[in-house]
Amino acid sequence: MADDNKACDSLLHQREVFYVGGHYVPDSTGKHTLQGQMYVERLIPEEAKGVTRRTIPIIFIHGATRSGIDWLTKPDGQPGWASYFLSQGFECYLVDLPFRGRSPWHPSNGTMISHSAESIQTMFTACKDLGTWPQAKLHTQWPGAGMIGDVVFDQFYASGLQILSDPVTQEKASQAACAALLDRIGKPAILVGHSAGGSIPWLAADIRPHLVKMIIALEPTGPPFFKVGIKSGPAAPYGIANAPITYSPPVTDPEKDFVKSVIMAPSPEMMDCIIQAETPPPRLLVNLTDVRVLVVTAPASYHAQYDWGTVLYLRQAGVKDVEHLKLEEKGILGNGHMMHMEKNSDEVAAEIVRWIDVFESTE
C-alpha cells in the first residue's frame, strides 16, 4: 500500500456534499419515503500557482457495483482521478448513482444482486492469468496480483457494492438524478461515465442536451444491443441503453422498430457487432447530434473486442463528433477495464485532458 502522506498529496480544494433528485413515494398506509435521490460530492480547486481554473465542470459517473469513491483514492492508496483533474483546474462532481453507496435503496425499488470475488478477478484485476479474451494476456497495469489475499485486490473488492438487478429501473433513476444535477450546476458540463455507468451520459444528454458539452465514455456498456461482461447476452434494446432514449423516427417498440445488421469484426481478435441496417435509413439520436464524444478503450480489456462497434453505431446514429481513443495508439500499454485505478492512471487522464483542451481551444 502507498505511504499515507503521498496518498494525500493533492491540490487544495473546497468540498461540498449534497443530494439531488428523488421523489416522495407513498406506501399502502399513505406514509412517504424519498426514493431515487443521488449523493453528490463537489470538489472545487483552490487557486494555485500554475493551475488555471476551468470554466467547464466535470461529472464522474461510476460503473456497476462501484461508487464515487472510485475517483478519490485508488485501491493501492494512490490519489485517484479527482486529484488529477483538480490539479488541471476542473471543478469535479462525484456521484453515487441512485440505490448505490450513499444514495439510499428502498426495498420497493427492486432486488439487489452482487458479484463474487472470482468474477471480479477474472474480468478486471487478474485478466492476464484468468481472462479468456484474446487481449487479456496484455494486462500489466493492475497493481498487485489481482487475486484474493492480495492487499490491493482486497481493498478493491471491499469497496464493491450490491447493484439493482433491473438495469432499466437503474438507468431511468440515474438519468433523472443526473439531469437534476445538471440543472443545479446550471451550465454545460463534461460527463465521464465508466462501464455500466457509461450509458448514463447518453441518457442524461438526451433530456438535457443544452447542459452536456462533452461525453467521455470509458468503455461504456456494449456492444450495441448486447452486453459482454460477468453475465453476457442480449441487452440494451435501445442500442446504447436499456432505458428508452430519443430517436428520429421515434422508437416505440425497439424489438420491432429497429432493423438490425451484423457487421463483421475487422480482425480475428475482435467481435462481430450489431448496428442498424442501412435500409431503411438508420434512426438518429437527435438529442446527441451536437455532443462531442470520446470513447476510451484499454488494450487488455474485454472491451478491446467490440468498442469499435459502439463508435460505429454512434456515428451511424448521427452523432457528428465521435472519436475513439485506443490507448495503445498513444503509447499507453497494459491497461484493463479499470484503467482509472491502475498504476498508470494519470497517463490515461492526461490523454483525456489533451482531448478536452483541443476542443476548448477551438471555441
Salt bridges, closest charged atoms under 4 A:
GLU16 OE1 - ARG42 NH1 3.01
GLU16 OE2 - ARG184 NH2 3.08
GLU41 OE2 - ARG15 NE 2.81
GLU41 OE1 - ARG102 NH1 3.68
ASP70 OD1 - ARG66 NH2 2.92
GLU91 OE2 - ARG42 NE 3.01
GLU91 OE1 - ARG53 NH2 2.97
ASP96 OD2 - ARG102 NE 2.90
ASP183 OD1 - ARG208 NE 2.78
GLU219 OE1 - HIS337 ND1 2.48
ASP290 OD1 - LYS320 NZ 3.05
ASP307 OD1 - HIS303 ND1 2.88
ASP321 OD2 - ARG292 NE 3.90
GLU342 OE2 - HIS139 NE2 2.57
GLU351 OE1 - ARG354 NH2 2.78
ASP357 OD1 - ARG54 NH1 2.58
GLU360 OE1 - ARG54 NH1 3.06
GLU363 OE1 - LYS213 NZ 2.72
GLU363 OE2 - ARG292 NH1 2.78
